[in-house]
Amino acid sequence: MELKNKKVLLMGLGVLGGGLSTAKWLVQQGVHLTITDLKNKKSLAVSLRSLGTIKKNIKFVLGQHRKKDFEKNDIVIVNPGVAYNNKFLKLAKKKKKIILNELGLFTLAHPDIKSLAITGTRGKTTTTAWLYYLVTQQFPQVFLAGNNPQKPLLATKVKIRDSMIVLETPSFLLENLPPGLFRPKVAIVTNIYRDHLNRYRNFEHYAKMKAEVFKNQNQNDFLILNKDNVWTDYLLKLKPHAQILFFSTKKKLPEGAFIQNGRIVLRLNGRKNDLGSAKHFSQRWGQHNLENLLAASLGALVMGVASAKIKKALTHLPNIEMRQQLIYKKILTAIYNDSAATSPEATTAAVQRFSKTKDKLILIAGGTDANLSYDLAWAKIICSAVKKENLIMLEGSATKKMLKVMPYKNVKVFKTLKECLVEVKSLADRKTIILFSPGAKSFEKFKNEFDRGQQFNKLVYEYFK
């Protein structure tokens, strides 16, 4: 698609950086750009300043969306913050406008690049980072991009034809992709759990959006699925065209990645590869990360990375920012930032990692509700690992739902993250593990989970330095 001289409407400049990067990229393509945003000029002041001199090439409609802008422009570019069922998007679709998002634009700009795309509810960031690390052991020209507003996809400088990119593709990046546009060489679905139901009609709609990652694949591509996840059968009913491989921590598989006799095993084309002890890996990274490792290792193997290089690289896997990340350690105290835990299942995984340290574990949880379920079974897991006096809750709409199912009564709730850290500091007078794992979204008090995690880090350094 030729973009030059096209009339383009960017829906959402925003304040997090993604819209800003998209706007700059579009101006470079020579489009006639209009930006519309429900936020006013004052709210967008930082982003507007960051546009610099290219502002003179852009028309702005701020504080509102207008029907005529969606009717007269050729292409509508959607910022991730825009709801899938937005009435103005529906109007644009009715008028048969081309609708794209950041991933769609990137794919148009780099049609020859080999994409390795990872989606799922939990574990996609870790799987993405580890797959990228493993692939780089054999291929030098590999790029990494995905769900981080601080590193927008369109800011990724790809200059080499036929290179490779490892992409984290959350569901919002898979929305509004024109038919046939995005076709990853390898697609991985880590798992599907209840999430983002404030954005989608129901659970099935959410799962179907995840399936967009493999919709355009053919028999020369690979689809890697979680054999242990209940929604995998649903994905298979959608009849993927790619070669399908599975990973499992519970079942021995004829091909794929699995655990056998306590060993991490890859088997492809009848060849078995032993990557080492599953117990030793779990002790270092947590049991939940076994699934992420299996998915990433299998993805690297099908891309041609030698199993010996994969095995060697496992001793140097990178720590993932704000995913149970150890950010502070002294003799008596270890502090983990798990701000990216935006679902109850994510916090369960984090708590279970430290479940043998109930007398030492302090948990900070709570946040914004996204129509997720916090049931008694979830609460019992939390309370079995954390004593009442060590459970610190950050005020929020999801926190109210958590407290309703908690076996503990009169749990301590604080209005700010700072107040939470002050309380934690008063408790941390012995050998202590402090875990910040909210189990909820962040939008009532923070820009996103990254902003939340950064603020947590600053407070930790202030109170524990």
C-alpha positions in Angstrom: 0.0 0.0 0.0 1.4 3.4 -1.0 0.8 5.9 1.9 2.3 9.0 0.3 -0.4 11.8 -0.1 -3.1 9.6 1.5 -5.5 11.3 3.9 -4.8 9.6 7.2 -6.6 10.0 10.5 -4.7 9.0 13.7 -7.2 8.2 16.4 -5.5 8.9 19.7 -2.2 10.7 20.2 -2.1 9.8 23.9 0.5 10.5 26.5 2.4 7.1 26.6 4.5 7.4 23.5 2.9 5.0 21.1 0.7 7.5 19.3 3.6 10.0 19.2 5.9 7.5 17.5 3.1 6.6 15.0 2.5 10.3 14.2 6.2 10.9 13.5 6.4 7.8 11.3 3.3 8.8 9.3 4.6 12.3 8.7 7.8 10.7 7.3 5.7 8.8 4.9 4.4 12.0 3.4 0.7 11.5 4.4 -1.8 14.3 5.0 -2.2 13.7 8.7 -5.1 14.6 11.0 -4.8 13.7 14.7 -8.0 13.4 16.8 -8.0 12.8 20.5 -10.7 13.1 23.2 -8.0 14.6 25.5 -7.6 18.4 25.2 -4.6 20.4 24.3 -3.6 20.9 28.0 -3.7 17.2 28.7 -1.7 16.4 25.6 0.9 19.2 26.2 3.9 16.9 26.6 3.1 14.8 23.5 2.4 17.9 21.5 5.7 19.4 22.5 7.5 16.2 21.6 6.2 16.4 18.0 8.5 19.4 17.6 8.6 21.1 14.2 6.5 18.5 12.4 3.4 19.9 14.2 3.0 22.4 11.3 2.4 19.4 9.0 -0.5 18.0 11.1 -4.1 19.0 11.6 -5.4 18.6 15.1 -8.9 17.9 16.4 -8.6 17.7 20.2 -11.1 17.3 22.9 -13.5 15.5 20.6 -14.0 13.1 17.8 -16.0 14.3 14.7 -18.0 12.1 12.3 -16.7 14.0 9.3 -13.1 13.2 10.1 -13.9 9.5 9.9 -15.8 10.0 6.7 -13.4 12.1 4.6 -10.0 10.4 5.4 -8.8 7.4 3.4 -7.2 5.5 6.3 -7.9 5.4 10.1 -5.0 4.5 12.4 -6.1 3.3 15.8 -4.2 3.9 19.0 -4.1 0.9 21.4 -6.2 2.8 24.0 -9.2 3.0 21.6 -11.9 0.4 22.4 -12.5 -2.3 19.8 -16.2 -1.4 19.6 -15.8 2.4 19.5 -18.7 4.0 17.6 -16.4 6.0 15.4 -14.6 2.9 14.3 -17.9 1.3 13.5 -18.7 4.3 11.3 -15.3 4.1 9.5 -15.9 0.4 8.9 -19.4 1.2 7.5 -17.8 3.7 5.2 -15.3 1.0 4.1 -12.3 2.9 5.3 -9.0 1.2 5.7 -8.4 0.7 9.4 -4.9 -0.1 10.7 -3.0 -0.1 14.0 0.7 0.0 14.8 1.3 -3.6 13.8 -0.5 -3.2 10.5 1.7 -0.2 9.6 4.8 -2.0 10.6 3.9 -5.0 8.5 3.3 -2.8 5.5 6.6 -1.1 6.0 8.6 -4.3 6.3 6.8 -7.0 4.2 10.0 -9.2 3.9 10.8 -9.5 7.6 10.3 -12.9 9.2 8.1 -12.4 12.3 8.0 -14.6 15.4 4.8 -13.5 17.2 3.9 -14.4 20.8 0.5 -13.8 22.3 -1.4 -15.1 25.3 -2.8 -14.0 28.6 0.2 -14.8 30.8 3.8 -15.3 30.1 4.0 -13.6 26.6 6.5 -10.9 27.7 8.9 -13.5 29.2 8.5 -15.9 26.3 9.1 -13.1 23.9 12.3 -11.9 25.6 13.6 -15.5 26.0 12.8 -16.5 22.4 14.6 -13.4 21.2 17.6 -14.2 23.4 17.7 -17.8 22.1 17.4 -16.9 18.5 20.2 -14.4 18.7 22.5 -17.3 19.7 22.5 -18.3 16.0 21.2 -15.4 14.0 22.8 -12.0 14.3 20.1 -9.8 12.6 17.2 -10.2 15.0 15.0 -7.4 16.3 12.8 -7.3 19.4 9.6 -5.2 19.8 6.1 -5.4 21.3 3.9 -4.3 24.2 6.0 -1.5 25.7 4.9 2.1 25.3 8.5 3.2 26.0 9.7 1.2 23.0 7.0 1.6 20.3 7.0 -0.8 17.4 7.3 1.9 14.8 10.4 3.3 16.5 12.2 -0.1 15.8 14.9 0.7 13.3 14.8 -2.2 10.8 17.2 -1.6 7.9 18.2 -5.1 6.7 16.0 -7.0 4.2 15.0 -10.5 5.1 15.8 -10.0 8.8 13.9 -11.4 11.7 11.8 -9.8 14.4 10.4 -11.3 17.7 7.1 -9.6 18.5 5.0 -9.5 21.6 1.5 -9.2 20.2 -1.2 -8.6 22.8 -4.8 -8.8 21.6 -5.1 -5.0 20.9 -2.3 -5.3 18.3 -4.2 -8.1 16.6 -7.3 -6.0 16.2 -8.2 -4.2 13.0 -5.6 -6.0 10.9 -6.8 -6.2 7.2 -7.3 -9.8 5.9 -4.0 -11.5 4.9 -1.7 -8.7 6.1 0.1 -10.2 9.1 1.6 -13.7 8.7 4.2 -14.7 11.3 6.6 -17.5 10.5 6.2 -18.7 14.0 3.1 -18.0 16.2 3.0 -18.9 19.9 -0.1 -18.8 22.1 1.2 -19.1 25.6 -2.2 -19.7 27.2 -5.6 -18.1 27.4 -7.2 -17.0 30.7 -10.0 -14.6 31.6 -8.8 -11.1 30.9 -9.6 -7.8 29.1 -13.4 -8.6 29.4 -13.9 -4.8 29.8 -12.8 -4.6 26.1 -14.4 -7.7 24.5 -17.9 -9.0 24.3 -17.2 -12.2 26.1 -14.5 -14.8 26.8 -14.9 -16.4 23.4 -14.5 -13.1 21.6 -11.2 -12.5 23.5 -9.9 -16.0 22.6 -10.9 -15.4 19.0 -8.9 -12.2 18.9 -5.9 -14.1 20.1 -6.4 -16.5 17.3 -5.8 -13.7 14.8 -2.1 -14.3 15.3 -2.2 -17.5 13.3 -5.1 -16.7 11.0 -3.0 -16.0 7.9 -0.4 -18.7 8.4 0.1 -21.5 5.9 1.7 -25.0 5.9 5.2 -23.5 5.7 4.7 -21.8 9.1 4.6 -23.0 12.7 2.0 -22.6 15.4 3.0 -23.5 19.0 0.2 -24.1 21.5 -0.1 -25.0 25.2 -1.3 -28.6 25.5 -2.3 -28.0 29.1 -4.5 -24.9 28.5 -8.3 -25.6 28.3 -8.7 -23.1 25.4 -6.3 -24.9 23.1 -9.1 -27.1 21.9 -11.1 -24.0 20.9 -8.1 -22.7 18.9 -7.8 -26.0 17.1 -11.4 -25.9 16.1 -10.6 -22.7 14.1 -8.6 -25.0 11.8 -5.1 -23.4 11.7 -3.2 -24.0 8.5 0.3 -24.0 10.0 2.3 -27.0 11.3 1.1 -27.4 14.9 3.4 -28.2 17.8 2.6 -28.4 21.5 4.4 -27.8 24.8 3.4 -29.2 28.1 4.6 -29.4 31.7 2.2 -32.3 32.4 2.2 -34.6 29.5 4.9 -36.5 27.5 4.4 -35.6 23.8 5.4 -37.4 20.6 6.8 -34.1 19.3 7.2 -30.7 20.9 8.5 -29.5 24.3 7.7 -31.2 27.6 9.0 -32.6 30.9 10.0 -36.2 31.1 11.5 -37.9 34.2 12.3 -34.4 35.6 14.1 -33.3 32.5 13.3 -30.5 30.0 12.9 -32.2 26.6 12.6 -31.0 23.0 11.6 -33.5 20.4 11.4 -32.5 16.7 11.4 -34.8 13.7 12.1 -37.8 15.9 15.2 -36.2 17.4 15.2 -35.9 21.2 17.2 -33.1 23.0 17.7 -32.9 26.7 18.0 -29.3 28.0 18.6 -30.1 31.7 16.8 -30.4 35.0 13.3 -29.0 35.3 13.7 -28.9 39.1 16.8 -26.8 39.0 15.3 -24.4 36.5 12.1 -24.0 38.6 14.1 -23.3 41.7 15.8 -20.4 40.0 12.9 -19.0 37.9 9.7 -20.4 39.4 7.5 -23.3 38.3 5.3 -21.0 36.2 8.3 -20.1 34.0 8.7 -23.7 32.8 5.9 -23.1 30.3 7.5 -19.9 29.0 10.8 -21.7 28.6 9.3 -24.7 26.8 7.5 -22.3 24.4 10.5 -20.2 23.7 12.9 -23.1 23.3 10.5 -24.8 20.8 10.1 -21.6 18.9 13.9 -21.3 18.6 14.3 -24.9 17.6 11.9 -24.7 14.7 13.7 -21.5 13.5 16.9 -23.5 13.2 18.7 -22.7 16.4 20.9 -25.7 17.4 19.7 -27.5 20.5 23.2 -27.3 22.0 23.1 -23.5 21.7 19.7 -23.4 23.3 20.9 -25.6 26.2 24.0 -23.4 26.7 22.0 -20.2 26.6 19.6 -21.4 29.4 22.3 -20.6 32.0 22.2 -16.9 31.0 18.6 -16.1 30.4 17.8 -12.4 30.9 15.7 -11.2 33.8 12.5 -9.6 32.6 11.6 -6.1 33.8 8.7 -6.0 36.2 8.0 -9.8 36.0 9.0 -11.1 39.4 12.1 -9.0 38.9 14.5 -8.9 41.9 15.2 -5.1 42.2 16.7 -4.9 45.7 18.6 -7.4 47.9 20.5 -7.0 51.2 21.2 -9.5 53.9 17.8 -9.3 55.5 15.5 -8.2 52.6 14.8 -9.2 49.0 12.2 -7.1 47.0 10.5 -8.3 43.8 8.7 -6.0 41.3 5.9 -7.9 39.6 4.0 -4.9 38.4 3.2 -6.6 35.1 1.0 -9.1 37.1 -2.3 -7.6 35.9 -4.5 -10.7 36.5 -5.3 -12.9 39.5 -3.6 -15.9 37.9 -0.3 -13.9 37.5 -0.3 -13.1 41.3 -1.1 -16.7 42.1 2.0 -17.8 40.1 4.1 -15.2 41.9 2.9 -16.1 45.4 3.3 -19.8 44.7 6.9 -19.2 43.8 7.5 -18.1 47.4 4.9 -20.2 49.1 7.5 -22.0 51.3 8.3 -18.7 53.0 5.0 -17.7 54.6 6.6 -16.3 57.7 8.8 -14.1 55.6 6.6 -13.1 52.7 5.0 -9.6 52.5 2.6 -9.1 49.6 1.4 -5.8 48.1 -1.6 -6.3 45.8 -4.6 -4.5 44.4 -5.6 -2.2 41.6 -8.1 -1.5 38.9 -10.9 -3.9 37.9 -11.1 -5.1 34.3 -14.1 -7.4 34.8 -11.9 -10.2 36.1 -12.9 -12.9 38.6 -11.4 -13.1 42.1 -12.9 -16.1 43.7 -12.6 -17.9 47.1 -10.1 -20.5 45.6 -7.8 -17.7 44.5 -8.1 -15.9 47.9 -7.2 -19.1 49.7 -4.1 -19.6 47.7 -3.0 -16.0 48.6 -3.8 -16.5 52.3 -2.1 -19.9 52.5 1.2 -18.1 51.5 0.8 -14.8 53.2 -0.1 -14.0 56.8 -2.8 -11.5 57.4 -0.5 -8.9 58.9 1.8 -9.2 55.9 -0.9 -8.6 53.3 -0.9 -5.0 52.1 -3.6 -3.8 49.7 -3.5 -0.8 47.4 -6.9 0.9 47.1 -8.8 0.3 43.9 -11.9 -1.1 42.2 -10.3 -4.6 41.9 -9.2 -4.4 45.5 -12.8 -4.2 46.6 -13.5 -7.5 44.8 -10.5 -9.1 46.3 -11.4 -8.2 49.8 -14.9 -9.6 49.4 -13.5 -13.1 49.0 -10.6 -12.9 51.4 -10.8 -15.3 54.4 -8.9 -12.6 56.3 -11.0 -9.7 57.7 -9.9 -6.1 58.2 -7.0 -6.4 55.8 -4.9 -3.2 55.7 -5.8 -1.0 52.7 -3.9 2.1 51.7 -4.7 4.9 49.3 -1.2 5.3 47.8 1.7 3.1 46.9 3.9 5.3 49.1 1.7 4.5 52.1 2.0 0.8 51.3 5.8 1.0 51.3 5.8 2.9 54.6 3.8 0.1 56.1 6.0 -2.6 54.5 9.1 -0.8 55.9 7.7 -1.1 59.4 7.2 -4.9 58.9 10.5 -5.6 57.3 12.6 -5.9 60.5 13.6 -9.5 59.9 14.6 -11.7 57.0 11.9 -10.7 54.5 10.7 -11.2 51.0 8.6 -8.3 49.7 6.5 -9.0 46.6 4.7 -6.3 44.7 2.3 -8.3 42.6 -1.0 -6.3 42.1 -3.1 -9.0 40.3 -5.0 -6.1 38.6 -4.8 -3.3 36.1 -3.4 0.1 37.1 -5.4 2.8 35.4 -7.1 4.4 38.4 -3.8 5.6 39.9 -1.2 5.1 37.2 -0.7 5.5 33.4 -0.1 1.7 33.0 1.7 -1.2 34.7 5.1 0.2 33.6 4.4 3.5 35.2 3.2 1.7 38.3 6.4 -0.4 38.4 8.7 2.5 37.9 7.0 4.4 40.8 7.4 1.3 43.0 11.1 1.1 42.2 11.6 4.8 43.1 9.8 4.3 46.4 11.9 1.2 47.2 15.1 3.0 46.6 13.8 5.9 48.8 12.8 3.7 51.8 15.3 0.8 51.6 18.5 2.5 50.4 
